[in-house]
């Protein structure tokens, strides 16, 4: 999806600078576009914010396999693991839940873990069932907000909402900002050991890190 957005931006620039001739109806129409604005919410999954959006591939399409969160040993949680601080009850069923009844959408919540290796552990080969296990937000990762109550809901109804939009690279928001613009990952060969991930000889993660 990001590739398509980048292609559109490039096409707009090429047409407007006269580097390609505007011969087709599409090219003639694209002259009416002055700006392409891309809005995406940092550190939120689509279902967390817009899972109830009418017609979207959201919460209603989730499967039991996706919803049932497993611990690090591959066993289902009896209840979602509790996050220190008492943000939500300790006895929440293993699955997604509406977070508005505990924390309003304008309140800050603990950040999720977004590291290269741990994100891959979270998605568990596409089963999407270890977000609670490999996340600093624990069971809070399964919370969703009422879509119709969000400030950007009215805007989302007017423009294009990408319900199958995925980030380009495993990692944080800044890395994906760079991928959106340059489609490349910055390299830091001299990063401090304290922030560098470590693997054992088999490729198993020993310690997570931002680098």
QUIBELUR-V418708 format. One record per residue. N is the residue number from 1. PHI is phi in degrees with one decimal (NA if undefined). OMEGA is omega as a letter, one per 30 degrees, with the letter a starting at -180 (999 if undefined). Layout:
BEGIN
N,PHI,OMEGA + N,PHI,OMEGA
END
This chain:
BEGIN
1,NA,l + 2,-63.7,l + 3,-61.2,l + 4,-63.8,l + 5,-64.1,l + 6,-65.1,l + 7,-63.1,l + 8,-64.7,l + 9,-61.2,l + 10,-62.6,a + 11,-63.3,l + 12,-59.2,a + 13,-65.6,a + 14,-65.8,l + 15,-66.7,a + 16,-69.8,l + 17,-91.0,l + 18,78.4,a + 19,-79.9,l + 20,-131.6,a + 21,-80.4,a + 22,-86.7,a + 23,-99.8,a + 24,-81.2,l + 25,-61.3,l + 26,-64.3,a + 27,-66.0,l + 28,-67.3,a + 29,-69.4,a + 30,-69.6,l + 31,-64.8,l + 32,-78.0,a + 33,-88.2,l + 34,-98.9,a + 35,-143.0,l + 36,-118.0,a + 37,-110.6,l + 38,-110.3,l + 39,-115.7,l + 40,-140.6,a + 41,-85.9,a + 42,-67.4,l + 43,59.4,l + 44,-128.6,l + 45,-80.9,a + 46,-58.5,a + 47,-65.9,l + 48,-61.3,a + 49,-110.1,a + 50,-118.2,a + 51,-63.3,l + 52,-102.5,a + 53,-63.6,a + 54,-55.9,l + 55,83.4,a + 56,-82.7,l + 57,-81.2,a + 58,-125.7,a + 59,-60.5,a + 60,-66.4,a + 61,-100.4,l + 62,-70.1,l + 63,-99.2,l + 64,-61.0,l + 65,-62.7,l + 66,-72.0,a + 67,-75.4,a + 68,-75.2,a + 69,-84.4,a + 70,-105.9,l + 71,-81.6,a + 72,-67.1,l + 73,-93.1,l + 74,84.9,a + 75,-102.7,a + 76,-64.1,l + 77,-69.8,l + 78,-69.1,l + 79,-133.2,a + 80,-61.9,l + 81,-61.6,a + 82,-81.7,l + 83,-94.2,l + 84,-58.2,a + 85,117.4,l + 86,65.1,a + 87,-66.2,l + 88,-134.5,l + 89,-59.1,a + 90,-83.8,a + 91,-114.7,a + 92,-69.6,l + 93,-58.9,a + 94,-74.5,a + 95,165.3,l + 96,-83.3,a + 97,-148.6,l + 98,-78.3,a + 99,-84.7,a + 100,-58.9,a + 101,-70.2,l + 102,-115.6,a + 103,-138.2,l + 104,-70.2,a + 105,-64.0,l + 106,-91.7,l + 107,-99.4,a + 108,-74.4,l + 109,-122.8,l + 110,-58.5,a + 111,-70.1,l + 112,-85.7,l + 113,-82.0,l + 114,-130.1,l + 115,-119.9,a + 116,-51.8,a + 117,-80.8,a + 118,-69.0,l + 119,-62.7,l + 120,-69.1,l + 121,-67.4,a + 122,-63.3,a + 123,-77.8,l + 124,49.0,l + 125,66.8,l + 126,97.5,l + 127,-77.1,l + 128,57.6,a + 129,-125.0,l + 130,-129.8,l + 131,-69.4,l + 132,-72.3,a + 133,-76.2,a + 134,-110.4,a + 135,-146.9,l + 136,-67.5,l + 137,-93.1,l + 138,48.7,a + 139,-66.7,l + 140,-61.7,l + 141,-62.7,a + 142,-94.5,l + 143,-81.3,l + 144,-133.9,l + 145,-98.4,l + 146,-65.4,a + 147,-57.0,a + 148,-65.6,a + 149,-93.6,a + 150,-79.5,a + 151,-59.7,a + 152,-91.8,a + 153,-60.2,a + 154,-64.3,l + 155,-71.9,l + 156,-60.9,a + 157,-74.2,a + 158,-90.0,a + 159,-123.4,a + 160,-88.3,l + 161,-111.4,a + 162,-93.3,a + 163,-76.1,l + 164,-118.7,a + 165,-90.2,l + 166,-120.8,a + 167,-69.6,a + 168,-82.7,a + 169,-140.3,l + 170,-65.9,a + 171,145.1,a + 172,-83.9,a + 173,-65.5,a + 174,-62.4,l + 175,-60.5,a + 176,-74.2,l + 177,-60.8,a + 178,-66.3,l + 179,-67.5,l + 180,-62.1,a + 181,-92.6,a + 182,-112.9,a + 183,53.0,a + 184,-152.2,l + 185,-105.6,l + 186,-70.5,a + 187,-116.4,l + 188,-130.2,a + 189,-69.0,a + 190,-114.4,a + 191,-64.1,l + 192,-59.7,a + 193,-60.5,a + 194,-63.9,a + 195,-112.8,a + 196,-101.9,l + 197,-69.6,l + 198,-126.7,l + 199,-120.0,l + 200,-86.7,a + 201,-66.5,a + 202,-95.7,a + 203,90.9,l + 204,-80.1,a + 205,-69.3,l + 206,-97.1,a + 207,-142.7,l + 208,-77.1,l + 209,-172.6,a + 210,-73.0,l + 211,-115.0,999
END
